[in-house]
Amino acid sequence: MTLNQLKLQNQVCFPVYTASRLITRAYQPYLDKLGLTYPQYLVLLVLWETDEIPINSITQQLLLDTNTVTPLLKRMETLGLLERQRSKKDERKVIVKLTEKGHQLQADAALIPESLVGGLLSEEMKLDELIGLRDQLQGLIRHLSAKH
């Protein structure tokens, strides 16, 4: 075993972690205008795609635990972005649905992806490279999710 493998620059996780942090930071000015945090934005992305879904569907799509998502949903409910209610078909399930305010934010958020990607592109990073990187990361996520 060599100590070379313990160097920060040789870690697989560090560039992924750092890129995630920096991209999340790049989102912040856009999300601040909407009064949202990045995790709240992710929940809204899920609900804008499919409204009125059980909490476990949100946790599965975001790959987060219920203990992480529930406080987030409570805060978003307090902000008037969504409502939580017991399913009429199965009392054990809690259904999450957007309020009018939550729906209205979608129009305001529509330009975020394009603006963000535009800010990430440069001579060093072309759109097709960014899309390729996203696809590779999605493959890695599928692989790691299947193992756990």
Residue, then its C-alpha position, 0 to 999 in steps of 0.5 A: m500500500t502506498l501513501n499516494q492513495l491518501k493524497l487529496q488530489n487522488q480521491v475520487c470523491f473530492p472533485v465530485y463533492t467540490a463541484s457539487r458545492l460550487i454548482t449549488r453556490a452558483y444556484q444561490p443568487y437565482l434561488d435567493k430571488l425566489g426565497l428558496t434553498y437548493p433542497q427546496y428547489l429540488v422538491l419543487l422540481v419533483l412536484w412541478e413534474t408530478d404534483e400530488i405524490p406521496i412523500n416516499s416518491i419524493t424521497q426516492q426521486l431525490l435519493l434522500d431519507t424521509n427524516t431529511v425530507t419531512p422537515l424540509l416539507k414542513r418548512m415549505e408548507t409554512l412558506g405556503l408552497l405546498e400542502r401535506q394531507r393523508s391519502k384517502k385511499d391509504e391513511r398511512k401515506v401522506i400526499v404532497k401537493l403544490t399550492e397556487k403559490g408553489h405553482q406560480l414559482q414555476a414560471d419564475a424558476a423557468l429561466i434558472p437552468e438556462s441561466l445557470v448552464g450559461g454561467l458554467l460554460s466557457e472555453e474550457m467547458k462546452l455544452d456537450e461536455l457538460i451534458g456528458l458529465r451529467d450523464q456520467l454522474q447519473g450513471l454513477i448514481r444509478h450504479l451506487s444506488a443499486k449497490h445500497 
